[in-house]
Amino acid sequence: MTVKIAPLWYEQLKDEFEKDYFKKLTEFIKDDIQNHTVYPPGKLIFNAFEKCSFDDAKVVIIGQDPYHGEGQANGLCFSVNDGIRFPPSLKNIFKEINSDLGKSIPESGNLERWASQGVLLLNATLTVRKKEAGSHQKKGWEEFTDAVITKVSEKKENVVFILWGAYAQKKGSIIDKEKHYVLESAHPSPFSADRGFFGNKHFSKTNEYLKKIGKEPIDW
């Protein structure tokens, strides 16, 4: 089975594409696209890997589902296309960056600018049906993205993993915390941001760590 994904990631993940779960997942998505609107568009499903190569990845942020509103999802967790109104979690992320680093709120919520600096913006589930949150969960994506996290954990060193909320923290249980720097807090959702997301200083902590190990900090 040929999957269009960035070459360096393909080398790491090619065994996954031949497994039964991934073949079933592919068939499920093909069928769903025939009968429903699915986000993000097909060419952006693996956008997180296109915009951040395996070799360059130095920070991983784990999300859950793509946004399920029209025109929002672009294949990067928490990110929206240019010109799209910020969803509440993204708005809170920018508020924390402003509080932590003093940076002004940007005009665009497109986080490709982070990805190009080595931030892998990985949703646990890479597709979703329009206006149906969680509709593509437990179809195989979680197994695939576990394999992604495992590869990064095993093959790389000194990666910053940012885990917001119980879901990401549970998924992050496969990370080798002896080799990597793991930051955890409440999720930026309005339902939980006041319970530990605001004030977590994850953006400055990430940059301090990157500088300490001799890597370029992220321009958040």
Buried (B, 14 or more C-beta within 10 A) or exposed (E): EEBEBBEBBBEBBEEBBEBEBBEEBBEBBEEBBEEEBBBBBEEBBBBBBBBBBBEBBBBBBBBBBBBBBEEBBBBBBBBBBEEBEBBEBBBBBBBBBBBBEEEEEBEBBBBBBBBEBBBBBBBBBBBBBEEEBEBBBEBBBBBBBBBBBBBBBEEBEBBBBBBBBEBBBEBBEEBBEEEBBBBBBBBBBEEBBEEBBBEBBBBBBBBEBBEEEEBEBBEB
